Amino acid sequence: MREANIKKMLFITCSIFSVLLIAFIITSFMYNKQEETQLSKFDANVVKEYNSEKVSENAEQEMIKEEPIKEEEQKRVAVNTSEIEEKVQEERKEETKQQAEVNKPEETVETNTKPEESQATTPKFIKPVEGEIIQEFAKSNLVYSSTLGEWITHYGIDIKADKTTVVKASSKGIVKYIKNDPRYGLTIVIEHTGGYKTVYANLLSTEFVVVGEEVSEGQTIGTVGTTSTFEVLDDPHLHFEILKDDEYLDPQLMLN
């Protein structure tokens, strides 16, 4: 009988303990569930606030970016407008100018410019050395050469002068050649305006000028010598020629 009571007491105790344990487990589960729900709500609120702040920040940045763009567009529009206005004004000025030219009465002035042009392109020539002309220009007739002992053409004039006499440029021009010609000896060629050239041959020296140098009328270019093999038996003299477009001219007709 006593043993039966003990078993009954143990069963009751175990039952109570089991009920308490189950109640504890249920309570713990409910508590944890509530905590998770609150945490979820909290996280959702945090995320929502973060997203809201991010959106606001992005919107401010976009506004900041748009402001310079709008200012730049306004400046560009202002510049384009100014350019268009200037272009329109220029076109109006051009139209006014053209209209004035159309309405301008025609003026008829007859002028003969050919002589002036001829005078402008024909240089003035002076005698390159003072002295007697001992051999004249002979292009269409023959003259006798004492050195060669025969009758020949002579495309220049020979001006008698003492050896070392200064030779001057006959006109303004540019030194084209300085050479030792096998027939005419030391020679200087000067180019002038209008296709003219002057030739100075039978020189003793040419060191006063260089090729490419611009010389003025009367400038010293050399000295008289006896270097021409074709005229070596003649007295010291300057052999002088004038050409126009590579055609020989009579220097006596050109000298002033």
C-alpha positions, 0 to 999 in steps of 0.5 A: 500500500505504501509502495503504491502511494510512492509510485503515485507521488512519483508519477504526479511529480513527473507529470508536473515537471513535464508540464512545467518543462513544456510550458518553459519551452513554449514560453522560450519559443514565443519570446524568441519569435517576438524578438526576431519579429522586433529585430526584423522590423528594426532592420526594415526601418533601418534599411528604409531610412538608409535608402531614403537618405541615399535617395535624398543624397543622390537627388542633391548630387544630381541637382548639383551636377545639373546646375553647371550644365544649365549654366553652360547651356545658357552661356553657349546659347548666349554665345551662339546668339551673339555670333548670329547677330554679328553675322547678320550685321556683317551680311547687312553691311556687305549688302549695303556696300554692294548696293552702293557699288551698284548705285555708284556712277561709272567713271570713264577715264582713258589713260595710256599706261603702256609708256609708264609701264615701259619706263618703270621696267626700263632701268637707267644705265650710266657709263661704268667707267670713264674713257674713250670707246675704242671698239664699238658695238657690231652685231650686224656688221664685222670689226677687225680683231688685232688679237685674232687677226680677223673680222668678227662680230662684237656684242659690246663696247670696249671703253679704254681705261688705265689698269686698276681703274675702278669699274662701277655698276651701270644700274641697280641690280643683283650680282648673278655671276662672277666667273673667269671666262676663257674668252673674256677673262674675269667677268661680272654679270648683273641682273636688272629689272625688266629682263635686262642684264649688264656684263663687265669683262676683261677685269683685273679684280672682282673682290668688291662684290659677291654673287647674290649681292644687291648693288646700287647704281655707281657702286664699285664692283671691280677694276679694269684689267687685261684678262681677256684672251680675245682682246689681249693685244688691245690697250687696257679696257673694259668690255661692256655689254647690255642685254634685254631678254638675252638679246644684245643691245647697243650700249651706246644707245642705252647709256644716259 
